[in-house]
Structures are given as C-alpha cells and as structure tokens.
Amino acid sequence: MPRFRWVGLLVVGLALVAGSGPGPEGRASFAGLPPPVGLGPEATPLQDLMGAVERIRQLRFRRPVATKPLTDGALRRLLESDRREQARRFQASEKILQLLGLLTPRQSLWPLLESLYREQVVGVYDPRSRTLFWRQGTLGLTERLTIVHELSHALVDQNFNLASYLYDREVQRDGEARMVRQAVAEGDATLVMLQYQMEAMGLDTTSLADLLDGDSSAVDQLLEAFADLPFGDDRYPPWLVRLFVAPYVDGLRLVLAAFRQSGWAGVDGLYRRPPADTSQLLHPERYFQDRPGRPVPPPVPDGGKVFDRDRVGELSWLVWLEHFTDRSTAARAADGWDGDMSVLVQTGPQAWEWQAVTRWQSETDAQEFEQAVRRAMERRAQVARALPVRWDVRREGRTVHFRVATP
C-alpha cells in the first residue's frame, strides 16, 4: 500500500475544520490504544495494533495473522504472481493504452507498475496466503499506519473472505468488478487507519465521517495530499498514478457514504452486496439507489480475432479524458455513464483495433461524451511518439460508438 505521509496532512486539516480541537471531555478514550509515536518506551507490538484494529473496526480476529518480512524479493514474487494470473489481460491493457495514446509503442505497462509498487509499497496483506508482509525495522508512524491498514485487510478477510471477494473467477474476468471490490477493501482499511491516527493524536473521531463529507472537496483533495506518490515524476504518467490511488481515494468515498448511513454495519454490507461498477464509487448515491450501469452488448468487429472483451467504466473514461482535456471537461463528459462494453481485436500480426459501445443516461450526456472524445483524440494526434492510429466516434441517440485502430 502507499506510504502515508499524506495522512498527517489530512488529520491536521480535519482538526482545523473541527475548530481548535476537542476539550478533555471530547477526547477519544485511549483504553487499549497504543501510545502515540514518541510517547511509549518501546515499539508497539503487533498484538496491541490488532486490538486497536478490532476495536475501531468492530470485528474480531478469528485466528492469528501470519507475518513475513516484505523484502524486495517477496514483493517481486507477489507482483509476479498477479502478473502471471492476468498475463493476457496485461497484454490487452498495454495494446489498448497504446491505441488510446497513454503509452507509446515502445512503452510496456508491467515495468511501470512494478517500479511504482516497489517504490511505494510499505506493507501488503495477501488474502490468498493469509499473510501480512511488511518492511520490518523501526516501528515509526508510517510503519504503524501501514500495519494498521494491512491488519484491517486481515480482519476483514477473516470475517468476509477477501480471497473470494477479490479473486473469484468471474470477478477476475471483469475489470470493473475488480476495481470496485479492491476499492471497497482499500477504502475500508483507509478509514480504519484514519481513525487510528486521529485517536493517537488525541482528536475526537465521533464525527470523522461528517468532517470528511462536510466539505464536498475533502475526498478529492486526498489526491493532492498523497505527498509520497510521484505526481510530476516523469517516470510515471499522471494517469497511472491516478489509477494507482483510485482504490484508496474513490473507495473511501463509497465507504464513507456507507459508514454515515449505518456505521460499520453499513461498510460490512459492501462485502455482502458489492458495488457493480466505478460509477457507484464516483457517485455513491447510485449504489444506495441500486442503479448500476446497464448491460451493453459487445461491439461486433468486421473481422480479425477477438483478443479481449471487457467493460471500460466511468472511472477509466474519466482518467483518459482528463489526460487529454482537463478535469472539468472530463468530469462533465464521464458523468451520466450508464454502461459500456469494449472489444480488442487483432486484425494482423502487428495490427490492432479497439471498439467501445457506451450508453448514457440522456442524449445530452451522450453529446458531451462524444465531443470530449473528439477533443481528446485531436489532442492525442499532437503527442510526439504516439502510435499512429485511425479513429472515429459517432452517436446514435444515447449510444456512442468509438473505434480506434492501427493504420
């Protein structure tokens, strides 16, 4: 998971929003909570952190949690396991990203992802082996927050079976399902971690969800507060970093909405009835209104061999359009998404075509999306070293067809 220097920025901001801070009568109880960094004579043992996570999350560990050091080799093996399981999907994603202009023809997706994870990951809980990996050493603030976050995953796993939730075969075949379920798990653990740090700082956490949700831009500002993430680093495209933090930020948005409605029982409900697509992350009301995107038949290619078939989703359209236009244009164009399906077709030894069919809630939404796609592709044509492509986009009522292919 990412390093958590940004959490300090967030909780300080929350304290300012709340006023001058709670008086003694409003301060959270420290019963069973490890002392804040610098106040304890010794490093906090894992068992104490497990107790804090249990108390905050209001669930119980059913068995001990296995732990191993997160060495570079261990992290490489974990990442390689994921890559092997999704080898065809990674290859398809790479081709699509090149067609859309997010990768150049000579760029590969996997080395970028591996480098980003190796730099940013401090701890990992693997539901398949039920093991917590963490970079052991001095147990400072970053390490405690990391362990709390990953122990939250272990606790949820023991109560809701994260391995099945995240890695079920049907989930692995659906990019939108993978994204939203990962976002639920990461948003959940992030909320636990935030509450842990606020308590350690002596702040009242009873209105944590209200404080975060009271400012409509609070969760969005988390993107700017990920101080340890390489925004502006030329090695990592901004769209990749945005997708990297999406499970934490956009997942927190939905988890907060569930928490505000029914407390932790509401968050538990996200595992029993998972969100269906990323529109329900970006617009939590769609989850509670049971309004997922509608099923869309896949495009029918004229020829070639279908290599991959998957949904795109509102979040991915948003990130792509923002890369080639601007944030407000992208948000307006992606809003109103009501379902899609895409196919990647291999039309020759080095020839590829990607087609997407999108449905929108209104004709106005469809028009805005069509116009934004045209604008994005015009900007894409100006990018040096981008893969040369031919493309077209057309609208039929509330349906927009988009095709991009190698010449």
Beta strands, then each sheet from edge to edge (+ up, - down):
strand 1: 66-69
strand 2: 123-126
strand 3: 131-134
strand 4: 305-310
strand 5: 337-348
strand 6: 351-360
strand 7: 390-396
strand 8: 399-405
sheet 1: 1+ 3+ 2-
sheet 2: 4+ 5- 6+ 8- 7+
end
